[in-house]
Amino acid sequence: MKGRRSFLKKSVLMAAGMVIGKNTNAFASSAGFPPGIVYTKKNPGKWAKKVESHAPKVNVEGKKITITTKHPMSEKHYIVRHTLVSSDGKVLGSKTFYPSDKKAISTYEFPSNHGPKLYVTSFCNLHDFWVTEFGI
């Protein structure tokens, strides 16, 4: 469990570092990481066939942000975590999932002091770290 926590912390820090980049396609290189570490809908790398079930989707209704990863949840293959990150790299919310969860859905209150863009992350135990950028 300690190794998993350490990995999740590093993943969140990596997400925070990624928001410095100006272009979704350049996240990995702009954060100093080689390609193939961070995936997006526009840059799915080796996971091109996994975009629909791994790239997190965002729905904003009033003051509520809902993150959904349309991914099956099983003991062997599941979404581990969602995070909501501000444009300045601050983690605004996070939720850890378990294989026993039926769906990978998390909900957050809309942050009062946010930049023009926000980022959501989704981490799959088999298919890596995914980021979706959205503006308000």
C-alpha positions as CSV (number, residue, x, y, z in Angstrom):
1,M,0.0,0.0,0.0
2,K,2.9,2.4,0.8
3,G,4.2,2.0,-2.8
4,R,0.8,2.7,-4.2
5,R,0.5,5.9,-2.1
6,S,3.9,7.0,-3.2
7,F,3.0,6.4,-6.8
8,L,-0.3,8.3,-6.5
9,K,1.4,11.3,-4.9
10,K,4.0,11.4,-7.7
11,S,1.1,11.1,-10.2
12,V,-0.6,14.1,-8.7
13,L,2.6,16.1,-8.6
14,M,3.2,15.2,-12.2
15,A,-0.3,16.5,-13.1
16,A,0.5,19.7,-11.3
17,G,3.7,20.1,-13.2
18,M,1.9,19.3,-16.5
19,V,-0.5,22.3,-16.2
20,I,2.4,24.6,-16.8
21,G,2.5,23.5,-20.4
22,K,0.5,25.5,-23.0
23,N,-0.5,22.7,-25.3
24,T,-2.3,19.4,-24.3
25,N,-0.2,17.5,-26.9
26,A,3.0,18.8,-25.3
27,F,2.3,17.9,-21.7
28,A,4.9,15.2,-21.3
29,S,7.7,17.1,-22.9
30,S,6.9,20.5,-21.3
31,A,6.9,18.9,-17.9
32,G,10.3,17.4,-18.5
33,F,9.0,13.8,-19.0
34,P,9.5,11.7,-22.0
35,P,6.6,10.8,-24.3
36,G,4.5,7.9,-23.1
37,I,4.0,8.9,-19.5
38,V,0.9,11.2,-19.7
39,Y,-1.9,10.5,-22.2
40,T,-4.7,12.7,-23.5
41,K,-7.6,12.3,-26.0
42,K,-5.5,14.2,-28.6
43,N,-2.3,12.3,-27.6
44,P,-3.2,8.8,-26.6
45,G,0.2,7.3,-27.6
46,K,0.2,3.5,-27.6
47,W,-3.4,3.5,-26.0
48,A,-5.2,5.0,-29.1
49,K,-7.9,2.4,-28.9
50,K,-8.4,3.1,-25.2
51,V,-9.4,6.8,-25.4
52,E,-13.1,6.5,-24.9
53,S,-12.8,4.3,-21.8
54,H,-9.8,6.1,-20.2
55,A,-9.8,9.8,-21.0
56,P,-11.8,11.5,-18.2
57,K,-14.9,13.3,-19.2
58,V,-16.1,16.5,-17.5
59,N,-19.6,17.8,-17.0
60,V,-20.3,21.2,-15.4
61,E,-23.7,21.9,-14.0
62,G,-24.0,25.1,-12.0
63,K,-21.5,24.9,-9.2
64,K,-20.9,21.1,-9.6
65,I,-18.1,19.5,-11.6
66,T,-18.5,15.8,-12.3
67,I,-15.7,13.7,-13.6
68,T,-16.5,10.4,-15.3
69,T,-14.3,7.7,-16.7
70,K,-16.4,5.3,-18.6
71,H,-14.4,2.3,-17.6
72,P,-15.4,-1.1,-16.2
73,M,-14.3,-1.8,-12.6
74,S,-12.9,-5.2,-11.7
75,E,-10.3,-6.6,-9.4
76,K,-7.8,-6.9,-12.3
77,H,-8.6,-3.7,-14.2
78,Y,-10.0,-0.5,-12.7
79,I,-9.6,3.3,-12.4
80,V,-7.6,4.1,-9.3
81,R,-8.0,7.8,-8.9
82,H,-9.5,11.1,-10.2
83,T,-8.1,14.6,-9.4
84,L,-9.2,18.1,-10.2
85,V,-6.3,20.5,-10.7
86,S,-6.2,24.2,-11.1
87,S,-4.3,26.0,-13.9
88,D,-1.6,27.0,-11.3
89,G,-1.1,23.3,-10.3
90,K,-3.1,23.2,-7.1
91,V,-5.0,20.0,-6.5
92,L,-8.6,21.1,-5.8
93,G,-10.1,17.7,-5.2
94,S,-9.4,14.0,-5.5
95,K,-11.1,10.7,-5.1
96,T,-9.6,7.2,-4.9
97,F,-11.5,4.3,-6.3
98,Y,-11.5,0.6,-5.5
99,P,-12.1,-2.4,-7.7
100,S,-15.4,-2.9,-5.8
101,D,-16.7,0.5,-6.9
102,K,-19.4,0.2,-9.6
103,K,-18.3,3.3,-11.5
104,A,-15.5,5.8,-11.7
105,I,-17.4,9.0,-11.0
106,S,-16.4,11.9,-8.8
107,T,-18.1,15.2,-8.0
108,Y,-16.6,18.4,-6.8
109,E,-17.8,21.9,-5.9
110,F,-16.8,24.5,-8.4
111,P,-13.7,26.3,-7.0
112,S,-14.2,30.0,-6.4
113,N,-10.7,31.1,-7.3
114,H,-9.8,29.2,-10.5
115,G,-7.9,30.2,-13.6
116,P,-9.3,30.1,-17.1
117,K,-8.5,26.4,-17.4
118,L,-8.9,23.4,-15.1
119,Y,-7.5,19.9,-15.5
120,V,-8.9,16.5,-14.5
121,T,-6.9,13.3,-14.3
122,S,-7.8,9.7,-14.3
123,F,-5.4,6.9,-13.5
124,C,-6.0,3.3,-14.7
125,N,-4.1,0.5,-13.0
126,L,-3.2,-1.0,-16.5
127,H,-3.4,1.9,-19.0
128,D,-1.6,4.7,-17.2
129,F,-2.3,8.4,-16.5
130,W,-4.8,10.4,-18.5
131,V,-5.5,14.2,-18.5
132,T,-8.4,16.3,-19.8
133,E,-8.1,20.1,-20.0
134,F,-11.3,22.2,-19.9
135,G,-12.1,25.9,-19.7
136,I,-14.9,27.7,-18.1
